[in-house]
Amino acid sequence: MPRKFFVGGNWKMNGDKKSIDGICDFLKKGPLDKNVEIVVGVPSVYLEYAKSKVPAGVLCAAQNCYKEPKGAFTGEISPEMLKDIGIEWVILGHSERRNVFGETDELIAEKCKHALDTGLKVILCCGEKLEEREAGKTEEVVVRQLTACAKKIKDWTHVVVAYEPVWAIGTGKTATPAQAQEVHAQIRNWMKEKINPGVADNTRILYGGSVTADNCRDLAKQPDVDGSLVGGASLKPDFVKIVNAAK
Ligand code: PGA
């Protein structure tokens, strides 16, 4: 089975009801390639609102969730709560969670496990910082981040991996298609050797980091790039072009 092209939008901490209406308008206008799985990451306070407004075929994801079902964890939301309001997806391990909020590989792995056990689907992010790339440690870092999760994930069916080099996020400095392909192939190879060939063949690996309407097509042509995770450009009508990049 070929891997279905997947495009995620990550709105981060942006927007209000009015701008969500605007995003939903351009999504409705599309046209969106029907062969693409489309999921937008919405601030949790707007999840229900966005869910009621996005056109059919676009799903909403939370941008984070905690590793426990309930309890004394002020400010957190649980996968159970997301399920309760009809949300199917969550983004976990985003570099901003790792680097701004200090989330460790271990915590992200626990969150992944709990989200999957609860029945959510997970967009699991990984990626190296600039100094790690310059030190030749890209593969080591990405494999370390993913290995922590692999120890806890029994079934990869509901996991999409997003490779997002930290130096490319929000900087306008996209990885070249060759740089993205190199790391995606390393991730797939790691899956083949350390998990199993079926997971390697079937798991979508997205590229994220300054994806735009201009560079999305060349990235999408790479054999191990199965879509993209889009921050800034997911707030603009250009997102439609990125969704349709594989057409
Ligand atoms: P960007 O963000 O497209 O604005 O670089 C990507 C992301 O953080 O997922």
Boltz pocket constraint, residues with backbone or C-beta under 6 A from the ligand:
constraints:
  - pocket:
      binder: B
      contacts: [[A, 10], [A, 164], [A, 168], [A, 169], [A, 170], [A, 171], [A, 172], [A, 208], [A, 209], [A, 210], [A, 211], [A, 229], [A, 230], [A, 231], [A, 232], [A, 233]]
      max_distance: 6.0
